[in-house]
Amino acid sequence: MNNGVIGLFDSGVGGLTVAVEVYRQLPGEATVYFGDTAHVPYGHRSVSELLKLAGRIVAFLIAQGAKFIICACNTSSSVSLPVLVNTVKVPMLGLIKPAAWEALRLTASGKVGVLATEATVKSGAYERELKKLDPAVCVYSQAAPRLVPLVEAGEIKTPAAAAAVKEYLAPLKKAGIDTLILGCTHYPFLSELIAEELGPGVCLVDPAGAAVRLAAEEIKRLGLLNNNDERSVQHKFFVSGDPLAFKARAASFLGYDIGCVEHVDL
């Protein structure tokens, strides 16, 4: 038994896709979520900026009692996590490895696409992980810089979103992929448009489910698991930007009110 909480962070609302998996798979665990909405999107930011932001957020989560931290952001998972995991005492997990495992499990042709932010694509994290697990796999990466701002603005079923999705998926369709990693936690909110554009022959990989399954195994292995009555479990939300905007967007995406959202300056 451990009274600590699970910390999660992302540049904005995207990491809620991971948070929801924590609520489902680990119902006895309290969580603290940090959305860095004052600095979203992360995709165009430099490595030094990303490291500085992630370091401050992780320190905040630890101060909030985090016993385990899930980096619920692909950009931070690919750029910041490899550095922070060696300097932070609290165990941390990202999204890259779980998504790569899932993609290789699903692909039949060995042609895997990665739709991600500019920073994630530039880092080469997904390609390295996929190739490490299966040297024969063919990886096709596509940066999609307009998608995160569209999701943060709530434009998930608009003509602008459909046009952006069509543009970014065109090279991946041409490559003949049969599996696509949604390499940003914002992208599952666009999965309907993405699936429609790619057709039924392409499997979509949302890293959230696989990442939380791995986190659950690690939490149990470390003896950190809580089995609290889920009715008594609390989930706290903090943002660096406008808390009311985050609260409204979360309610729109999740279909329910997440409760109080507090502002914190990094």
C-alpha positions in Angstrom: 0.0 0.0 0.0 1.3 3.5 -0.9 -0.4 6.8 -0.3 1.3 8.6 -3.1 -0.4 9.7 -6.3 0.2 9.0 -10.0 1.4 12.2 -11.7 0.7 12.8 -15.4 1.6 15.7 -17.6 1.2 16.9 -21.2 1.3 20.2 -23.1 -2.5 20.5 -22.9 -5.6 18.4 -23.0 -4.1 15.5 -25.0 -2.8 13.7 -22.0 -6.3 13.2 -20.7 -6.5 10.2 -23.1 -3.9 8.7 -20.9 -5.5 9.9 -17.6 -8.8 8.2 -18.6 -6.9 4.9 -19.0 -5.4 5.3 -15.5 -8.9 5.8 -14.1 -10.1 2.6 -16.0 -7.1 0.3 -15.3 -6.1 1.6 -11.9 -9.3 2.7 -10.3 -7.8 2.7 -6.8 -5.2 5.3 -7.6 -5.5 9.1 -7.1 -3.9 11.2 -9.8 -2.5 14.7 -10.3 -2.6 16.0 -13.9 -0.6 19.0 -15.2 -1.5 20.5 -18.6 1.2 23.0 -19.7 -1.4 25.1 -21.6 0.6 28.3 -21.4 3.3 26.7 -23.7 1.2 24.5 -26.0 2.0 23.3 -28.6 5.4 21.6 -27.8 6.1 20.4 -31.3 8.1 23.5 -32.5 10.0 24.1 -29.2 13.8 23.5 -28.8 15.3 20.6 -26.8 16.5 23.0 -24.2 13.0 24.6 -23.8 11.4 21.2 -23.6 13.8 19.9 -20.9 13.3 23.1 -18.8 9.6 22.9 -19.0 9.4 19.1 -18.3 11.9 19.5 -15.4 9.7 22.1 -13.7 6.5 20.1 -14.2 8.1 16.9 -12.8 9.3 18.8 -9.8 5.8 20.2 -9.3 4.3 16.7 -9.5 6.7 15.3 -7.0 5.9 18.2 -4.6 2.3 17.1 -5.0 3.1 13.6 -3.8 3.7 11.8 -7.0 5.1 8.3 -6.4 5.1 7.4 -10.1 5.0 9.8 -13.2 3.6 9.0 -16.6 4.8 11.4 -19.3 1.5 11.6 -21.1 3.1 13.5 -24.0 4.9 12.0 -26.9 7.1 15.0 -27.5 8.3 15.0 -23.9 8.5 11.2 -24.0 10.9 11.4 -27.0 12.9 14.4 -26.0 12.8 15.1 -22.2 12.1 11.7 -20.6 15.4 10.0 -21.6 17.2 12.8 -19.7 14.9 13.2 -16.7 14.7 9.4 -16.0 18.4 9.5 -15.0 18.0 12.5 -12.7 14.6 12.0 -11.0 14.2 9.7 -8.1 10.5 9.0 -8.7 10.0 6.2 -11.4 8.8 7.5 -14.7 7.3 6.0 -17.9 6.7 7.5 -21.3 4.7 6.5 -24.4 7.2 5.5 -27.0 8.1 1.9 -26.1 4.5 0.8 -25.3 3.2 2.2 -28.6 6.1 0.6 -30.6 5.3 -2.8 -29.0 1.6 -2.4 -29.9 2.3 -1.4 -33.5 4.6 -4.3 -34.1 2.0 -6.7 -32.7 -0.7 -5.3 -35.1 1.2 -4.8 -38.3 1.0 -7.6 -41.0 3.1 -5.9 -43.7 5.8 -4.4 -41.5 5.0 -0.9 -42.8 4.3 1.3 -39.8 3.4 5.0 -40.0 4.0 7.5 -37.2 2.0 10.7 -37.1 3.6 13.1 -34.6 4.7 16.6 -33.7 7.7 18.1 -35.4 9.9 17.6 -32.3 8.9 13.9 -32.0 9.6 13.2 -35.6 12.9 15.1 -35.5 14.0 13.1 -32.4 13.7 9.8 -34.3 12.5 8.2 -31.0 9.8 6.0 -32.6 11.9 4.9 -35.5 14.8 3.9 -33.1 12.4 2.0 -30.8 10.6 0.2 -33.6 13.9 -0.7 -35.3 15.4 -1.9 -32.0 12.4 -4.3 -31.5 12.3 -5.4 -35.2 15.1 -4.3 -37.5 13.1 -5.3 -40.6 10.2 -3.0 -39.9 9.7 0.0 -42.4 8.9 3.2 -40.5 7.3 6.2 -42.2 7.1 9.3 -40.1 5.0 12.4 -40.7 5.0 15.7 -38.8 1.6 17.2 -38.3 2.1 20.7 -36.8 -1.4 22.0 -37.3 -3.2 19.2 -35.4 -2.4 20.1 -31.8 -3.6 23.7 -32.1 -6.8 22.5 -33.8 -7.5 20.0 -31.0 -6.7 22.6 -28.3 -9.2 24.9 -30.0 -11.9 22.2 -30.0 -11.9 21.9 -33.8 -12.0 18.1 -34.1 -14.8 17.7 -36.6 -14.3 20.9 -38.7 -13.4 21.3 -42.4 -10.0 22.7 -41.2 -9.3 19.6 -39.2 -10.4 17.3 -42.1 -8.2 19.2 -44.5 -5.2 19.0 -42.3 -5.6 15.3 -41.6 -6.0 14.6 -45.3 -2.8 16.5 -46.1 -0.7 14.9 -43.4 -1.9 11.3 -44.2 -1.3 11.5 -47.9 2.3 10.5 -47.8 1.6 7.7 -45.4 -1.2 6.3 -47.5 1.1 6.4 -50.5 3.7 4.4 -48.6 1.1 1.7 -48.0 1.2 1.5 -44.2 -1.1 -0.9 -42.5 -0.6 0.5 -39.0 -0.4 4.0 -37.8 0.9 5.2 -34.4 -1.0 8.3 -33.2 2.3 9.8 -31.9 0.7 12.6 -30.0 -1.9 12.3 -27.2 -4.0 15.0 -28.9 -4.5 12.9 -32.0 -6.9 10.3 -30.6 -9.5 13.1 -30.4 -9.1 13.1 -34.3 -9.2 9.3 -34.6 -12.6 9.4 -36.4 -11.3 11.7 -39.1 -8.0 9.7 -39.3 -9.7 6.3 -39.6 -12.1 7.6 -42.2 -9.2 9.0 -44.3 -7.1 5.9 -44.0 -9.9 3.3 -44.5 -10.5 0.0 -42.7 -7.3 -1.6 -43.7 -5.1 0.4 -41.4 -4.9 -0.2 -37.6 -4.6 2.9 -35.4 -2.4 2.7 -32.3 -3.3 4.9 -29.4 -0.3 4.6 -27.0 -2.5 5.4 -23.9 -3.8 1.9 -23.2 -0.5 0.1 -23.7 1.4 2.7 -21.7 -0.9 2.4 -18.7 -0.9 -1.4 -18.8 2.9 -1.2 -18.6 2.7 1.5 -15.8 0.3 -0.8 -13.8 2.8 -3.7 -14.1 5.7 -1.5 -12.9 3.7 0.1 -10.0 2.8 -3.4 -8.8 6.4 -4.6 -9.2 7.6 -1.7 -7.1 5.1 -2.3 -4.4 3.4 1.1 -5.0 -0.1 -0.1 -5.8 -3.1 1.4 -4.0 -6.4 -0.5 -3.7 -8.5 2.4 -2.4 -12.3 2.5 -2.9 -12.6 4.3 -6.2 -15.5 6.3 -4.8 -13.0 8.0 -2.4 -10.2 8.5 -4.9 -9.5 12.2 -5.9 -8.1 13.4 -9.2 -6.6 16.9 -9.3 -5.9 19.1 -12.3 -3.5 21.9 -12.7 -2.6 24.1 -15.8 -0.2 26.8 -16.6 -2.7 28.7 -18.7 -6.4 29.4 -18.4 -8.1 26.8 -16.1 -11.6 27.6 -17.2 -10.7 27.0 -20.9 -9.1 23.7 -20.0 -12.1 22.7 -17.9 -14.5 23.4 -20.7 -12.4 21.6 -23.3 -12.0 18.6 -21.1 -15.7 18.4 -20.5 -16.3 18.7 -24.3 -13.9 15.8 -25.0 -14.7 13.5 -22.1 -18.4 14.2 -21.7 -18.3 15.0 -18.0 -17.2 17.8 -15.7 -13.7 17.0 -14.3 -14.2 19.4 -11.3 -11.8 22.0 -10.1 -8.9 23.1 -12.3 -6.2 25.2 -10.7 -3.7 27.6 -12.3 0.0 27.2 -11.5 2.9 29.4 -12.9 5.8 27.3 -13.9 
